[in-house]
């Protein structure tokens, strides 16, 4: 539970600092789903240590900005158009 709260705090802090807005709901849902799966894994006594290590490892990765942009909100999430339509030029078509 503590690892989940720390991870959500990192994501919220980074979003507010960079974009001056709260994170997108999908970012919080994705990280919450990850921690729910780790909590289910921790129900097994044999896998509890692995689940705890992975949970704190994901927090460390988010803190160091190593996690994918979808989970942490880092990076430029906007897509840029490419190709001739994006540049505004047209191509001549020969009708020979």
Beta strands, then each sheet from edge to edge (+ up, - down):
end
